[in-house]
């Protein structure tokens, strides 16, 4: 189960850091630029260099699919599960559809890639996430995203509260009745993150937007951590992945991950 896996990850790593795996061909380190199997080798090197520092890895499926590298993603997820079983895998796919289509997206996430959890768009409601939960995987509903355009819908008034709060209530009260769920709230909105934590006191929250997007990790952890200091996966991608571009790219990524882990530690850890 996703929640049990993530709790084990927090205990084993003593870390809230999640690293997004976004292999951009335009930013591939020089030793791998144009090399055979470069996407897998790049991600594997990052994983090996940082696995002891993180609670989770978050591969973004679009970076693999656009390069026809889905087989590399399969190999990568298998590698993480077998080599680093205490690390949680979150497939960042932002899926959202109904009925049989949702069932196939669930098979993709949990059977093909073996993810522990997948990000989903909540717009289609509870029945659209049931196939994921029936497979025993976790679901992370987009709640308050880190991009400025999120205000277009997420801040709309819904009977006296913004839509993102209504989404948090739906995931906490309705979705969680069917399986292991969580939320996605951007580090760029710590006040909203605190509000979401009040609505969903125990749910895990994926917090993107730390790093190049400018989110304050200290403010995010203070606003969103559970009473025990856990409860968050604070995600950084490019700032770690592309900290170096030469032969020492993996070492540079590790050094950046060390700094990021320290920046996301709750007070008292």
N, C-alpha and C positions, 0 to 999 in steps of 0.2 A: 504494500500500500504506500502511496505517495507520502502521506504524513509521517509514517514510521521511518521511511527512507530518509526524509529530510531531517527529522530529529536526530537520526544516527549521523548524518552528515555534519550537523552543527556540533554534536558532541565530539566527533572524531577530529574535526578541523579546528574547533574553537574559533570559527571564522564566520562572518556574514557575507563574505565576498563571493560573488558569482562572476565568472568571466564569460562574456559573449564571444562565440566563435564565428566570426564574420570574415571568411577568407576572400579578400578583395583582390582580384588579379592585377589591378593597377598598383597595388601596394605590396606585392609579394617581395619578401626579402631577396636581395641579390643572389644568394646561393641557390635559391629555388626558382628564380624567375625563368620561366620557360622550361623548367625541368619536368621530366615524366613523373606523374603522380604527385605533383607539387601541392595540390590542395590538401590531400590526406597527410603528406609529410609535414606540411606547415602546421596543421592543426595538432597532429600527434606531438610535434616538438613543443608546442605551447602547452599542451596537456601534461606532458612529462615534466616540464619545467615548473609547473605551477600547481599540480594536483594536491599537494600537501598544504596549500595555502587557501583553498577554496572550499565552500560548501556545495557549489554547483557549477556546472558548465551549461551554457545556453547557446547551442548552435542555432543560427538563424537560417531557416531552410531556403530562403530566396537566394542567398549567396551561393549555395550549392546547386540549386535547380537551374539558375541562370547559366551556369557553366556546364550543365549536364553532368554534374558531379554527385548525384544522389547515391551512387554506389560508394563513393568516398564517405558520405555521411553515414551510410549503413556500417561501414567498417569502423568508422570513428566511434560511433555509439557502442558497438560491440566491444571495441578496445577499452573504452572507459569502464564499461560495466565489468569486464573481466579483470582488468589490471587495477582499477581503482573503485572497488565496489561500494566504498563509503561515500563516494561523490554522487550527487544527484544530477540527473540529466533532464533539463527542461528544453523541449523542442519549441522554439519560437516560430510559430506558424500562423498565429492569429486566424485560425480557421473559423468559419461561421456558415453553416448550412443546415438543412433539415433532413429528416427521414433517412433514406438509404444512402444519400450522399454523405451525411454526417457519419454514418456507420463506416463508410470507406475511408473517410479522413481519420477516424479512430483506429482502424486497422493499420493505416499508414504510420500513425504516430507510435502505436504501442506494439504492433506485430512486426512491421518492417524495420523501424528504427529502434525499437526497444526503449523509448523515452519513459521516464517516470511520470512526466507531466507535460502538458501542451498548453500553449496560450490560445485562447479563443475569443472571438467577438461575441459579446453578450446580446447583441441587438435582436437576435431571433428568439430569445427566451429560453425557458427551462427545458422544453422538450428537445431542443436542438443540441443540448449537451449530454442528454441521457446516454446516447451510444458510447461516448467516451467513458463515462462513469461505469457503464455496464461491462466495459473491458477491464475495469479495475485500475485504470490509470487516473492521474490527477488532472484537474482542470483549473487553469488560472484565467479568470475573466478580466478582460480589459476594463478598467474602472476610471482612472484619471491619468491619462497618458501624458508623457513628458513634452509633447510638441505644443506650440502655442495655438495651433488650429483646433486642438481638443476642445477649446471653449465653445466652438460653434454648436456643439450638441451637449457636451458633458456638463456645461454650466447652466443649461436650461432649467427653469423652475418646474418642478413636478410636485404640485400640491404643497408648497412651502419648503421644499428642500431641493437642492440641485440634482440633476439626473445621476451624477456619479455616486451620490449617496444612495439613491434608489437602487442603483446597480449593486452597491456593496451590500445593502440589505437583502436583495434578492439572492445573491450568491451565499451570504451567510445563513439565511433562514430557509431558502427553498432548495438551492442546488446542493447544499451540504447535507440535506436529508437523504440524498441519493449516493453520496460518495465523498471522496477527499477533494476539496476545492481550495482555492486561494484567489488572490486578486493581484492586479498589476496597477501600481500607482507610481508616477514619475517622481524622481528625487527633486525635480525642479519645483514641486509644489508641496513643501513640508507642512504647511498649515492644513491643506486638504488631506495629506497623509495622516495627520493626527486625528482628523475627523473620521476618516475611514477606520482607523484603529479603534476608535470608540464604538463604531457600529459593528465591527467584526473583531472582537478582542483577542480571539485565538487563531484566526486564520493566518496562514503564511502569506506574505506579501512580497512579490517580486518588484524591485525598485530600480528601474532603468533610469538613465539620464545622468549618471555620475561619470565624470570624465570629460569628454569633449563637449557634452551638452551643458555642462556648467552646474550641475546639481551639487549642493553642499552635502557631503556624506555625513558630517557630524549632525547637521540639522535633521537629515532624513532619519538617522538612527535614533536620535532623541525623540522625534515625533512618532516613529512607527514601530519601534521595538516593543515586544511584549514585556510584561513585568519581569520575566526572567532574563531579559536582555537578548533573547532570540526572536524568532518570528519573521525575520527579513532575509531576503536574498538581494543584496545591493550589487547591481550589475554594472560592470565597466567592460568595454569592448576595445575600441580603437586605441585608447590611451595605453593599454597593455599590449595588445597584439602587435602594434607597430611602434613600440618604444625603440626598437633598433631595426636596421635594415641590412646589416652586414652579416658576417659569419657568426657573430655573437647575438643574433636576434633573439634566441631563446633565453639566453642569460639576461638580456635587457628586459625581456618580458617578465622574467622572474623578479628582477629588481623592482620593476614598476608594480607588480602584484604584491610584493612585500609592503611597499608604501601604501597601496590601496587597502590592503588588509588592515594595516594599522589605522588608517583613516576611518575605517568602518567599525572599529571595535567599540562596543558600548563602554560607558564609564564603569570602572570596577572590574573589567575582565583582565 
